[in-house]
Amino acid sequence: MSFLYIYILISSLLLGSFFNVVGLRVPLKQSIVKPRSHCPSCGYTLGPFELIPVVSYVIQGGKCRRCKASISPLYPFVELMTGVLFVFAPFAIGWTSELFIAWTLISLFVIVFVSDVKYMIIPDKVLLVFAVIFLLERIFLPLTPWWDSIAGAACGFCLLLLIAVISNGGMGGGDIKLFAVIGFALGTKLVLLSFFFATLFGAVFGLAGRLTGKLEKRKPIPFGPFIGLGTLCAYFYGETIIYWYLNSFI
C-alpha cells in the first residue's frame, strides 16, 4: 500500500504540473501542447530537470536558471496541492469505484483554481470537457436515484443564476456553469451543501482580508477556489454532516 500511495503521489504531482499549463493557457486560447514549457520572463525552454514538480522550484530557489527572474510560487503550490488531494481521496472515501469521481473533481478544481486566481476566468472549454467526463462516469457509477444527477445540475445552475440576477451580476457566468457541473456529479443535497460551504469560506476569507487590509473594499475576489474547497468538503464529509445535523437538531 505504501508503494501504491507513493505512485499516486508522484503521478498526481506530474498531473498538477499539467493542470498548471491548462489553467494558464486555456483562458488565453493557447495550445496546451505547444510551445513547450518556458520561462515567462525570458522565454527560455525548460529542460527535463527543470520540470520536476516542486523539486525543481526548490533547487532553483524559485528563479529561472537563465535570467534569474522570480518564478511564481503558484506553480509548486498547485503541484503539491494536487498530490496531497489525490493521496487524501482514498483515505476519505476508501478504495471504491467512486474514487474516480473524487479524482475528477479534484482535477477540475485545481484547473479552476489556477485560471480563476490568475485571470478571474473559469473557461467554458474546461467545464465542457469535465461535464462530458462526469456524464460518462455517472453512467457507470450512477447516483441513487439515478436522476439525482439531472436534478442536481438543474439545482446548481438555477440557484446561482437566481443569485446572479438578484445581485445584478454579483455571480459570474463561469461560477453558474461550474455549479451545474458540480450538481451533476454530486446530486441535489450535496450541491446545496457545497454552495453553503463555498459561501461560508468566501465570506470568512473576505472579512479577514478586509480587517487586515489585504483586500480593498469593493474589489472582486475569485470565487472559484472557494467553490472547490466547499465542494470537496461537501463531497467527502457531506453525508456525515447531514446525518449529524438531522440527529442533533431535528
ZICOR-V922247 format. One line per field, one symbol per residue. psi: psi as a letter, one per 20 degrees, with the letter a starting at -180 (. if undefined). A space follows every 50 residues. Layout:
psi: ???
This chain:
psi: hghghgggggghghhhghhggghhhghjkqqjgqrrprpigijppprgij jopgghgghjkkqphgijqpppihghggghgggghhhhghhgirmrhihh gghggggghggggghhhgikpophgghgghggghgggihhmqrorhihgg hgghggghghgghhghjljipqhhgghghggghhhhrgghhghhgggggg ggggggghhghijhpqpjpqqpighhggghghggghjgggggggghihi.
